[in-house]
Amino acid sequence: MADQQHKYTDSQYYAKFEARAADVPDDFEELGYYQRTSLEEIIDNFIIAYVGDDKVLSKVPEYEIAFWAQRGLQEFSYDTLHSDKSIEIELGESLQFPLPQDFVNYKQISIVGKDGLKKKLYPTPNASNPTAIVQGSDYEYTYSDDGAVATSDQSIAIERFQENDNEEISAEEYYDNNYNHDNFNYFNARYGAQPSSLNQGGGYFIDRNRGVIFFDNTFANIDGTLIVLDYISDGLSSSDDLSKVYVPKMAEDALYAYLLYNISKLRPATVQLAGLYKKEASAKLRNTKLRLTNLKADELTRVLRNKAKWIKH
């Protein structure tokens, strides 16, 4: 069952933070553990509350409840729960790094300045990493032993995207050679330029098929470039042990409602109530989103005070 009381004494809880290794409990769940509950506990609680004689669901196998619990957590993770993660990587000479194993989508990719603040980077829309076919001296296709077209691990297109061109040209020559290109930008001030091509802070391209992020040559000669990837996870990176998969307590009731609706709609005895359970699940999910929005009136007021500076255009 879900914990109704603190699991640790104050001395045990703060032991790890205070570097008292001998006092840290073996089952310590890290600081802030009380704001969340494990998926294993939610499954157990659902069985106690909803499954059995004279209850909504007379008989449901635990593996089915576990399936819908994990499915619900995935859906909640995409737009409801605080399931975003953040990792820091020092960019090497290859100007690329792999996506995390539990990556679903990215929120933001940033470079960390010397002041420790993140500066947002923007993707390069025209870059790509197509499958490169290996060709012979006469540009004919080459084939593997099984007759399939041979391909290269990395395309020439991405190599050109990343290559470092140190050749210096004058501003006049640069303008004369490029002014007629659609994505040309002259010191970020060309009238009518495409906004998506006016980023001078460096760009990147995500190859989702290969699971790699490629950065352009802006970062080639910068030592110790720190990149921060903020991304969305599905919350199931530890799905082999559901006791280590956590759900915010503010979303616990919504997950129970999600389980009840999806399990009851598949059973003849409760299918007539599925519509009611669906409305209940939708309402509780909406309440969960409001709870987790985490808006603070004073912080919002501080931002809105800037409205006096808005310029209409």
N, C-alpha and C positions, 0 to 999 in steps of 0.2 A: 504493500500500500504506500501511497505518497506520504512523505515525511510531514508530520504535523508540528514537529518541534525541531529546534536546532540540533544538528547531528554532533556538533563539537562544542567543547568549552571555549571560552574566549582565548585561553592560553593556546589551545590546539589550533584554533582558527588562524591566529596571527603568527604562529610559529614559523611557517615557511617564509613569510614576508620579513620577519625579524631574523632570519637565518639561524633558527634553532632547530637544526635537522633532527635531533633526537626526539623532539616533541611533535614532529609532524606525523599525523595518523597515516597508517598504510593505505587507507581508502580515501584519502583527502581529495576532494573534488575541485580544488582551486578556489581562489577568492571569488566572492559573488555567486557561489553555488546556489544560494537559497532563492534566487530569482528565477530558477528554472527547475524542471523535473524531467526525469528520463522517460524515454519512450517505453521502456520495459514497465515502469510503474504505471503509465497511462493504460497500457494493455491490461495489466492486472486489475486496475481500478475499474476499467470498463466491464471486465468479466464479472466482478463483484456486484456492480450496480445494475447491469442490464441483462445478464445471461443467467438463466436458471428457471426453475419451476415458479410459476406465478409472476414472471417478469416479462419484459417486452419481447425478448428473444429466448426461446426455450432451450435451444441447443445450437452453439456455434463453435467450430473447432478453433483452437487458439491460433493456428497458423493462418487462418483466414483473417482473423482480427489483426494479426501482425502485418499481413499484406496491406490491408486498407490503412493501417496506422502509418506505415512507411509511405504509402501513396499519398496520404493526406499531408504528411510532413513535406513531401516534395512540392506539392501544389502550394502549400502555405509559404514555403521558402522563397518562391519566385516573386511574390508581391505583398506578403503580409509580415512575415517574421524578419527579425534582424539576423539574417543568415549570411550577411556579407562578410567576407574575409579580406585580409590585407597581408601581402607579403612584400618584403624588401629584397631586391636583387642588385648586386653590383655588376654592371654590364661589362662584359669582357670584350676582347678584340673581335670576336665573332659577330658582335652586335645582334645577338639573338639569345633567347632563352625559352625553355619549354613551358607550356601552360601547366598549372597545377593539376593533379590527378582528379580532383573533385570540381574542376572548373565547369560552369554552365554558361555564364556570360560575364562580361566585364562591366564594371561601373565606371572606372576611371583609371587611366594610366598617367603617372606623374613622374617628374624628375625632382629630386630633393636638392634644394640649394644649400649654400653654406650656412644660411640662417636657419636651416632645419625645416623650412616650410615647403610644402608641395606646390609645384607649378605644373598645371595640367598640360598634357600633350594631346595632340589631335591626330587621328588616323589620316594616312595619305590615301585619298579615295581612288587614285588611278594606279596604285601599285597592285601587283598580283604575283603569285608564285605558281604558274601553270606547270603541268606535267611536261617535262622536257624529253622529247624523243631523241634517242641517240642516232646520229646520222653519219654516213661514211663520207669519204673525200668528195664524192660526187653528189652529196646531199641525199643519197638514197637511205631508206630506213634500214636499221640493223635489227636482227632478231635473235632471241635467246634460243637455247637448245630445244625448247618445247614449241617453238614457232611463234611465240608472242613477241610483239614489238618491244625492243629494249628501251628502257627509260633511265634517266639520270636522277640521282637523289635530290639535286637542287637545280633549279632553272637558271639560265643566264639572265633572265629578267630580274630575279631577286638579287643576283650578284651585282648587276648594274645599279640596282636601287641602293645597294650598300657600299659600292666602291667609293673610295676616297679620292677625289680629284683635287689635287693641290695647285693646279695651274691657275695663275692669277690673270684675269683679263680686265681691261679698263671698263668703267661704267658705260662709256659710249659704245664700245664693242658689244658689251652684253646687251644693251638696249637694241642696237641695230640687228643683232642676230635673233632676238626673241620677242620683239614687241608685238608681232602678229600672232603669237601663240595664245590660245584660249586661257591657259593657266599661267600666263606671264604676270609677274608682279615686280614692280620697280620700287624698291625700298618701301613696300607695302602701301604705295600711294598712287597706283595706276587707276585712273577713273574707269569704272565699269569692270574692274577685275572680279574674278570669282572669289567670294569670301572664303570658300573651302581651301583655296590655294594660297592664302595670305599668311600662313603660319610660318614664322621664322625660328621657332623654338625647337625644331626637329620633329620628325614624324615617325610613324610606325605602321606596320601592316601585320594583321593576324591571319595566319594560315590555319584555319580551323581543321582542315583535313589532316594536316601533319602535326597539329598541336604545338605550333611554334610562333613566337612573336619576333618579327624582324624590325630592326631600327635602321634608319637611314644614316648616311655618312656624317651627319651633323655631330654625332657622338663619337666619331672615330678617333679623334685626337684629344679627348677629354679623359683624364685619368680619374679613376674612382667615381665613375658616374653611378649614382644611386637611383634606381628605378623602383617605384612603388606601384604594385598592381592591386587595385581594389576590385574584387570580383564576387560574384554570387555563387554560392554552393547550394546543392540540393539538400544539405543537412544530413546526408547519410554516408558520410565518409567513414564512419565506424559502424556500418550496418551489420558487421559480423558479431557485434556485441551491443544489443539495444540498450543496455544499461549505461552506455557511454554516448548515446544519441540523445540530445537534450532539446526540450521545448520550453519556451518562456511560459511561466505560470499564467500570464495574462491570456495566453492562447489555449490553455488546457481545455476549457469548457467548449470552445469552438471545435476542437479536435474530437471530443466525445460526440458532439452533434454530427460531425462529418462521418464518423464511424457508424453511428446509429442509422443515418440515412442510407449510406451505401450498402450496408449489410441487410437492412430491412427491405430494400427495394428488390432484392434478389430472392425473397422468400414468399411463397404464396400466402402464408398466414399473416404477414405484416405488410404486404405490398399495398393494400388499400390505405395504409397510414403513411406511405412514403412521401406523398405530397406535403403532408403536415410536417414531417421530419425535415423535408427539404427547405421549407420556409424557416424552420427553427435554425437549421444549419446556416442558412444565408444571413439571418439576423445576428447570430452569434459571431459569425465571421466579420460582419460589419462592425460590431462592437469591439472585436479584437483589433481591427485596423485603427479604430479611434484610440484605443488604449495605447497601442504601440507607436502612434504618431509622435508622441513625446514632445508636443509643442509646449513651450513655456511662454507665458504671457509677457514677461519682462524682456525675454530674448526677442520675441516677435516685435514688440514695441520698439526696441532698439534698432531693428532693421527698417521698420516702417518710418522712422523719423527721417530717413533719407529721402522720403517722397518730396520734401520741399525743394530738393535739388533736381528733380526730374525736369527734363527739357522736352517739350513736345516737338515732334518732327514728322 
